[in-house]
Amino acid sequence: MANDAIAAIATAPGRGGIGIVRISGAALTSLLQGLIGPRQVEPRRATRANFVDSQGATIDEGVVLYFPAPHSYTGEDVVELQGHGGPVVLNALLQRCLEVGARIAEPGEFTKRAFLNDKLDLAQAESVADLIDASTVQAARSAVRSLQGEFSRQIDAVVDALTEIRMLVEATLDFPEEEIDALERGKFMSKLEKVCNRLARIISVSKQGRLLREGIHVVLTGEPNVGKSSLLNALAGAALAIVTDIPGTTRDPIRETISLNGVPLHVIDTAGLREPRDPVERIGISRTWEAVAQADLVLWISDATREKTHIAVATDTADLPRDMPRLHVINKIDLVGKKPCVLASGSGPEIFVSATTGAGLDLLKTALLEAVGWNAAAEGVFTARERHLQALHAAAEHLQAASTERGLELIAEELRLAQRALGTITGEVTADELLGEIFSRFCIGK
């Protein structure tokens, strides 16, 4: 049933001072009496109580919070039992909730009910999971903006403007005898251009939001002993990877997430690329190419002390995917007395650094963010997902088609499809399969 009582442990696994069991459903007062006995609980006020089993014995003691519908997170009656945060006592309390009529909540079901009860739109609901999963402060702030409705408000503004344009087109179709000045061509094109420009700005900010949410997957690659592991350690500010003079020290990819100007950076240090000397090294090199294929950016590391550094970089990177963003990093400049700098080349920017001394690392960090399209000056960035960008791009394509069509029916259809694409972002147009996919990725208690 859509409004049957659901229950779950809402705090993270493990031991803590406080643990919370959350319940949501219709008319929970009788269920609550089975948990704390026949006593009154005032709405939205903390009440100290004993949580009891079927025999009246105390399972735990703590605080009860009761939020009657519709003034709750889910829009239904919600009860929170706040007790001691031990796994045994929390599981016993959850089991008691099941005995008095609740069932185990599905992943994300609390937030799904909030969406279905119009407490949140779909973009806001997704931002709940993004806030929980945020790996940097900047990413958390962008998720909060989405949760507070900033993304949705911008989408709604475009939809409102698009609705006005559609009304004009539909009026021309329905009442051609009125001759609304051939669709008031000037006004129509002007309004459509404003909508397209506004949508382009949203797409730009959304790309920033996706970088904050998903992070940038950067692969360090190149020949053995060019300083890939040293560069990982320098970027992270910690000795994460083993550094030796022995070629082939790194066999398995080493993954580490660091924060770069608030942007999550997922750095992968890989095995050096050369003709493998043994089966184990062959496996490591194979994994290097697998990591490269999934990267957002490749840092091809060279050694400033080796003559071929500048001569063969184009050959070295020939096997990279053609459209793969890449930076050529020349390391160990401290050994040849060269100053850090950035030079333009036919194969992309060359950044001269020293992982040992830290010289040039700021230049590398700036070039790295620029290579993936990060704009540090962007304001009001909100969390965005790949599906949001796909919907935004689809809407932009339909609007572009509408601006070049000559037939009124085709213009009306392109405008309708654009509005439908935008509706999938906030959930105005949503397939059940999409809801299942989105909320299945939530934690159980949310």
Phi, psi and omega per residue, in radians:
M1 nan 2.598 -3.061
A2 -1.181 -0.546 -3.073
N3 -2.016 0.384 3.060
D4 -1.203 2.759 -3.059
A5 -1.293 2.313 3.081
I6 -2.114 2.633 -3.112
A7 -2.480 2.611 3.103
A8 -2.855 2.727 2.978
I9 -1.324 2.154 -3.023
A10 -1.695 -0.135 3.111
T11 -1.733 2.823 -3.048
A12 -1.151 2.639 3.101
P13 -1.037 2.639 3.132
G14 1.998 -2.952 -3.100
R15 -1.810 2.484 3.107
G16 -2.790 2.992 -3.123
G17 -1.144 -0.604 -3.095
I18 -2.306 2.428 3.032
G19 -2.253 2.541 -3.043
I20 -2.168 2.313 2.948
V21 -1.937 2.210 -3.083
R22 -1.919 2.446 3.103
I23 -2.253 2.438 3.071
S24 -2.436 2.473 3.132
G25 2.949 -2.975 3.136
A26 -1.647 2.340 3.028
A27 0.904 1.251 -3.069
L28 -1.576 0.053 -3.057
T29 -1.095 -0.703 -3.140
S30 -1.230 -0.664 3.090
L31 -1.115 -0.689 -3.135
L32 -1.113 -0.628 3.119
Q33 -1.121 -0.545 3.084
G34 -1.222 -0.298 -3.119
L35 -1.691 -0.576 -3.054
I36 -2.200 0.043 -3.131
G37 1.525 3.127 -3.045
P38 -1.398 1.265 3.087
R39 -2.305 2.733 -3.088
Q40 -1.524 2.446 3.074
V41 -2.138 2.113 -3.125
E42 -1.336 2.326 -3.117
P43 -0.992 2.398 3.033
R44 1.045 0.470 3.036
R45 -2.310 2.379 -3.118
A46 -1.179 2.291 3.137
T47 -2.207 2.165 3.102
R48 -1.310 2.380 -3.082
A49 -2.723 2.807 2.968
N50 -1.658 2.325 3.059
F51 -1.611 2.118 -2.952
V52 -2.021 2.730 3.077
D53 -1.591 -2.968 -3.061
S54 -1.158 -0.360 3.138
Q55 -1.670 0.008 -3.129
G56 1.549 0.012 3.116
A57 -1.340 2.559 -3.088
T58 -1.335 2.182 3.017
I59 -1.449 -0.736 -3.118
D60 -2.889 2.897 3.009
E61 -2.185 2.541 -3.083
G62 -3.054 -2.475 -3.036
V63 -2.167 2.412 3.069
V64 -1.921 2.345 3.008
L65 -2.138 2.282 -3.092
Y66 -2.144 2.146 3.126
F67 -2.068 1.763 -3.128
P68 -1.242 2.621 3.095
A69 -1.128 2.600 0.017
P70 -1.663 0.185 -3.035
H71 -1.571 1.167 3.138
S72 -2.614 3.044 -3.119
Y73 -1.070 -0.749 -3.085
T74 -1.571 -0.233 -3.021
G75 1.518 -0.067 3.074
E76 -1.878 3.132 2.934
D77 -1.087 2.334 3.104
V78 -2.261 2.335 3.064
V79 -2.142 2.336 3.027
E80 -2.069 2.202 3.075
L81 -1.826 1.936 -3.090
Q82 -1.835 1.873 -3.135
G83 -2.140 -2.718 3.130
H84 -1.423 2.514 -2.963
G85 -1.558 0.856 3.043
G86 -1.752 2.456 -3.093
P87 -1.000 -0.675 -3.084
V88 -1.169 -0.834 -3.092
V89 -1.207 -0.636 3.126
L90 -1.175 -0.723 3.103
N91 -1.163 -0.616 3.080
A92 -1.141 -0.693 3.128
L93 -1.197 -0.685 3.094
L94 -1.126 -0.721 3.119
Q95 -1.084 -0.630 3.105
R96 -1.159 -0.640 3.080
C97 -1.056 -0.667 3.120
L98 -1.190 -0.631 -3.135
E99 -1.142 -0.561 -3.084
V100 -1.626 0.147 2.967
G101 2.169 -0.078 3.114
A102 -1.527 2.945 2.988
R103 -2.206 2.846 3.128
I104 -1.148 2.299 3.115
A105 -1.250 2.559 3.034
E106 -1.383 2.832 3.107
P107 -0.967 2.227 3.091
G108 1.258 0.176 -3.002
E109 -1.218 -0.535 3.096
F110 -1.098 -0.820 -3.141
T111 -1.224 -0.592 3.080
K112 -1.076 -0.717 3.107
R113 -1.164 -0.626 3.069
A114 -1.070 -0.690 3.096
F115 -1.170 -0.821 -3.093
L116 -1.154 -0.455 3.123
N117 -1.683 0.281 3.047
D118 1.094 0.498 3.019
K119 -1.487 -0.487 3.108
L120 -2.450 2.605 2.931
D121 -1.541 3.122 -2.998
L122 -1.182 -0.674 3.115
A123 -1.121 -0.684 3.085
Q124 -1.169 -0.718 3.135
A125 -1.062 -0.748 3.120
E126 -1.126 -0.582 -3.119
S127 -1.182 -0.384 3.053
V128 -1.054 -0.846 3.105
A129 -1.148 -0.654 3.134
D130 -1.129 -0.652 3.108
L131 -1.148 -0.731 3.122
I132 -1.126 -0.664 -3.055
D133 -1.552 -0.051 -3.053
A134 -0.991 2.334 -3.108
S135 -1.820 -0.084 3.047
T136 -2.417 2.828 3.121
V137 -1.091 -0.709 -3.138
Q138 -1.090 -0.716 3.119
A139 -1.133 -0.675 3.113
A140 -1.126 -0.710 3.141
R141 -1.140 -0.686 3.126
S142 -1.162 -0.633 3.097
A143 -1.153 -0.652 3.105
V144 -1.121 -0.678 3.106
R145 -1.064 -0.728 3.098
S146 -1.161 -0.718 3.141
L147 -1.090 -0.612 3.131
Q148 -1.405 -0.030 3.002
G149 1.715 0.177 -3.102
E150 -1.101 -0.821 3.120
F151 -1.062 -0.827 -3.105
S152 -1.090 -0.679 3.138
R153 -1.116 -0.669 3.134
Q154 -1.201 -0.686 3.085
I155 -1.130 -0.755 -3.124
D156 -1.092 -0.632 3.134
A157 -1.129 -0.690 3.099
V158 -1.170 -0.732 3.136
V159 -1.083 -0.721 3.126
D160 -1.081 -0.773 3.127
A161 -1.146 -0.652 3.129
L162 -1.189 -0.622 3.095
T163 -1.086 -0.708 3.122
E164 -1.091 -0.713 3.124
I165 -1.171 -0.709 3.136
R166 -1.112 -0.642 3.108
M167 -1.070 -0.694 3.122
L168 -1.119 -0.762 -3.139
V169 -1.165 -0.795 -3.117
E170 -1.116 -0.624 3.116
A171 -1.117 -0.676 3.115
T172 -1.159 -0.646 3.116
L173 -1.216 -0.733 -3.037
D174 -1.364 -0.543 -3.072
F175 -2.255 1.135 -3.098
P176 -1.089 -0.441 -3.109
E177 -1.200 -0.349 3.117
E178 -1.257 -0.344 3.123
E179 0.836 1.219 -3.115
I180 -1.309 0.952 3.070
D181 0.881 0.894 3.107
A182 0.869 0.914 3.109
L183 1.260 0.321 -3.060
E184 0.789 1.020 -2.930
R185 -0.776 -0.780 -3.114
G186 -1.081 -0.835 -3.129
K187 -1.132 -0.723 -3.116
F188 -1.034 -0.874 -3.099
M189 -1.150 -0.648 3.133
S190 -1.144 -0.786 3.128
K191 -1.144 -0.716 -3.131
L192 -1.138 -0.676 3.116
E193 -1.116 -0.687 3.113
K194 -1.121 -0.719 3.117
V195 -1.118 -0.752 3.132
C196 -1.075 -0.732 3.133
N197 -1.146 -0.709 3.131
R198 -1.147 -0.704 3.120
L199 -1.152 -0.635 3.113
A200 -1.104 -0.671 3.100
R201 -1.158 -0.684 3.109
I202 -1.122 -0.714 3.120
I203 -1.076 -0.743 -3.140
S204 -1.065 -0.807 3.135
V205 -1.190 -0.622 -3.134
S206 -1.134 -0.618 3.082
K207 -1.085 -0.681 3.077
Q208 -1.123 -0.727 3.135
G209 -1.119 -0.627 3.107
R210 -1.169 -0.681 3.090
L211 -1.062 -0.706 3.127
L212 -1.168 -0.655 -3.103
R213 -1.299 -0.857 -3.010
E214 -1.626 -0.376 -3.084
G215 1.371 3.079 -3.130
I216 -1.957 2.164 3.123
H217 -1.592 1.913 -3.060
V218 -1.989 2.256 3.127
V219 -1.920 2.235 3.040
L220 -1.642 2.130 -3.122
T221 -2.501 3.056 -3.064
G222 2.467 -2.983 -3.140
E223 -1.245 2.877 3.060
P224 -1.091 2.589 3.023
N225 1.086 0.570 3.038
V226 -1.716 -0.056 3.072
G227 1.772 0.466 3.138
K228 -1.103 -0.835 -3.122
S229 -1.161 -0.650 3.095
S230 -1.111 -0.658 3.132
L231 -1.195 -0.691 3.052
L232 -1.015 -0.821 3.135
N233 -1.080 -0.682 -3.123
A234 -1.183 -0.733 3.120
L235 -1.145 -0.669 -3.108
A236 -1.419 -0.350 -3.083
G237 1.251 0.431 -3.136
A238 -2.718 2.716 -3.139
A239 -1.443 1.447 -3.090
L240 -1.565 -0.594 -3.086
A241 -1.963 2.559 3.095
I242 -1.272 2.273 3.138
V243 -2.056 2.124 3.072
T244 -2.440 2.978 3.067
D245 -1.497 0.005 -3.087
I246 -1.501 2.086 3.107
P247 -1.053 2.460 3.091
G248 1.495 0.246 3.126
T249 -1.038 -0.763 3.121
T250 -1.460 2.055 3.111
R251 -1.883 -0.910 3.111
D252 -1.629 2.517 3.069
P253 -1.015 2.371 3.088
I254 -1.841 2.124 -3.068
R255 -1.900 2.355 3.110
E256 -2.590 2.416 3.094
T257 -1.833 2.194 3.105
I258 -2.234 2.908 3.126
S259 -1.825 2.235 3.124
L260 -2.153 1.814 -3.061
N261 0.959 0.619 3.126
G262 1.528 -0.118 -3.140
V263 -1.652 2.212 3.094
P264 -1.139 2.254 -3.130
L265 -2.063 1.957 3.130
H266 -1.665 1.737 -3.029
V267 -1.695 2.339 3.130
I268 -2.118 2.034 3.055
D269 -1.590 2.194 -3.002
T270 -2.033 2.951 3.072
A271 -1.148 2.506 3.120
G272 -1.099 2.522 -3.103
L273 -1.595 2.087 3.072
R274 -2.890 3.103 3.035
E275 -1.155 2.111 -3.063
P276 -1.085 2.475 -3.137
R277 -1.649 -0.288 -3.123
D278 -2.735 2.925 -3.101
P279 -1.041 -0.620 -3.128
V280 -1.149 -0.766 3.124
E281 -1.138 -0.599 3.119
R282 -1.080 -0.714 3.114
I283 -1.129 -0.743 3.136
G284 -1.074 -0.725 3.134
I285 -1.195 -0.653 3.076
S286 -1.070 -0.700 3.113
R287 -1.199 -0.528 3.062
T288 -1.050 -0.831 -3.128
W289 -1.183 -0.540 3.055
E290 -1.127 -0.729 3.129
A291 -1.160 -0.698 3.130
V292 -1.057 -0.720 -3.093
A293 -1.097 -0.422 -3.090
Q294 -1.815 0.101 -3.034
A295 -1.408 2.698 2.944
D296 -1.532 -0.445 -3.095
L297 -2.700 2.427 3.085
V298 -1.960 2.239 2.976
L299 -1.755 1.893 3.113
W300 -1.554 1.986 -3.024
I301 -1.674 2.303 3.034
S302 -2.149 2.913 -3.108
D303 -1.864 2.103 -3.099
A304 -1.098 -0.341 -3.123
T305 -1.495 -0.107 -3.129
R306 -1.761 2.318 -3.033
E307 -1.076 -0.577 -3.051
K308 -1.328 -0.083 -3.071
T309 -0.878 -0.884 -3.066
H310 -1.527 -0.446 -3.026
I311 -1.335 -0.730 -2.925
A312 -1.929 0.196 -3.083
V313 -1.078 -0.632 3.117
A314 -1.091 -0.687 3.093
T315 -1.194 -0.729 -3.125
D316 -1.018 -0.690 -3.041
T317 -1.652 0.142 -3.081
A318 -1.107 -0.495 -3.099
D319 -1.465 -0.059 3.103
L320 -1.284 2.621 3.048
P321 -0.922 2.425 -2.994
R322 -1.019 -0.688 -3.087
D323 -1.650 0.220 -3.114
M324 -1.330 2.092 3.044
P325 -1.033 2.417 -3.080
R326 -2.573 2.654 3.014
L327 -2.248 2.431 3.074
H328 -1.715 2.020 -3.096
V329 -1.887 2.080 3.096
I330 -1.727 1.958 -3.037
N331 -1.706 2.926 3.065
K332 1.211 0.598 3.133
I333 -1.189 -0.332 3.107
D334 -1.138 -0.390 -3.122
L335 -1.457 -0.244 -3.129
V336 -2.081 0.088 3.068
G337 1.259 0.452 3.137
K338 -1.687 2.538 3.119
K339 -1.497 2.640 3.109
P340 -1.131 2.465 3.124
C341 -2.899 2.991 3.053
V342 -2.146 2.204 3.135
L343 -2.107 2.516 3.068
A344 -1.473 2.507 3.090
S345 -2.554 2.953 -3.130
G346 -1.114 -0.469 -3.112
S347 -1.685 0.082 3.136
G348 2.132 3.092 -3.109
P349 -1.105 2.513 3.015
E350 -1.950 2.163 -3.128
I351 -1.985 2.121 -3.105
F352 -1.673 2.107 -3.037
V353 -2.442 2.961 2.944
S354 -2.287 1.958 3.111
A355 -1.172 -0.448 -3.106
T356 -1.291 -0.804 -3.093
T357 -1.646 -0.287 -3.084
G358 1.526 -0.017 3.140
A359 -1.108 2.288 3.079
G360 1.485 -0.055 -3.103
L361 -1.146 -0.620 3.101
D362 -1.118 -0.679 3.082
L363 -1.096 -0.710 3.140
L364 -1.142 -0.763 -3.128
K365 -1.090 -0.741 3.119
T366 -1.113 -0.794 -3.140
A367 -1.124 -0.625 -3.128
L368 -1.105 -0.833 -3.134
L369 -1.163 -0.683 3.117
E370 -1.116 -0.624 -3.082
A371 -1.124 -0.490 -3.132
V372 -1.782 0.122 3.040
G373 1.530 0.316 3.138
W374 -1.349 2.329 3.119
N375 -2.018 1.788 -3.073
A376 -1.135 -0.379 -3.100
A377 -1.504 -0.098 -3.107
A378 -1.113 2.359 -3.127
E379 -1.912 2.670 3.057
G380 1.130 0.576 -3.128
V381 -1.187 2.336 3.097
F382 -2.102 2.759 -3.129
T383 -1.127 2.398 3.067
A384 -2.445 2.642 -3.135
R385 -1.983 2.934 -3.140
E386 -1.025 -0.686 -3.130
R387 -1.133 -0.573 3.090
H388 -1.130 -0.785 -3.141
L389 -1.124 -0.683 3.103
Q390 -1.078 -0.735 3.122
A391 -1.159 -0.708 3.128
L392 -1.124 -0.758 3.125
H393 -1.153 -0.670 3.102
A394 -1.087 -0.758 3.117
A395 -1.090 -0.733 3.135
A396 -1.093 -0.690 3.124
E397 -1.133 -0.703 3.118
H398 -1.180 -0.655 3.105
L399 -1.174 -0.674 3.083
Q400 -1.099 -0.716 3.106
A401 -1.120 -0.690 3.135
A402 -1.100 -0.586 -3.101
S403 -1.292 -0.281 -3.117
T404 -1.901 -0.174 3.140
E405 -1.291 2.712 3.095
R406 -1.919 -0.499 -3.136
G407 -1.428 2.321 -3.113
L408 -1.061 -0.701 -3.128
E409 -1.081 -0.721 -3.135
L410 -1.221 -0.661 3.072
I411 -1.070 -0.806 -3.140
A412 -1.048 -0.689 -3.127
E413 -1.201 -0.716 3.119
E414 -1.120 -0.695 3.103
L415 -1.142 -0.691 3.115
R416 -1.108 -0.745 -3.132
L417 -1.168 -0.629 3.092
A418 -1.111 -0.774 3.136
Q419 -1.171 -0.613 3.106
R420 -1.143 -0.722 3.118
A421 -1.073 -0.747 3.111
L422 -1.155 -0.587 3.134
G423 -1.127 -0.438 3.115
T424 -1.234 -0.354 -3.124
I425 -1.253 -0.830 -3.092
T426 -1.586 -0.165 3.095
G427 1.721 0.087 3.079
E428 -1.145 -0.538 3.055
V429 -2.201 1.831 -3.026
T430 -2.540 2.246 3.052
A431 -1.415 2.588 3.126
D432 -1.028 -0.597 -3.127
E433 -1.109 -0.661 3.134
L434 -1.160 -0.729 3.101
L435 -1.035 -0.774 3.136
G436 -1.064 -0.702 -3.135
E437 -1.172 -0.749 -3.097
I438 -1.152 -0.921 -3.003
F439 -1.361 -0.311 3.087
S440 -1.161 -0.310 -3.113
R441 -1.560 -0.061 3.115
F442 -1.361 2.838 2.989
C443 -1.299 2.805 -3.020
I444 -1.060 -0.766 -3.019
G445 -1.431 0.124 -3.118
K446 -2.131 nan nan
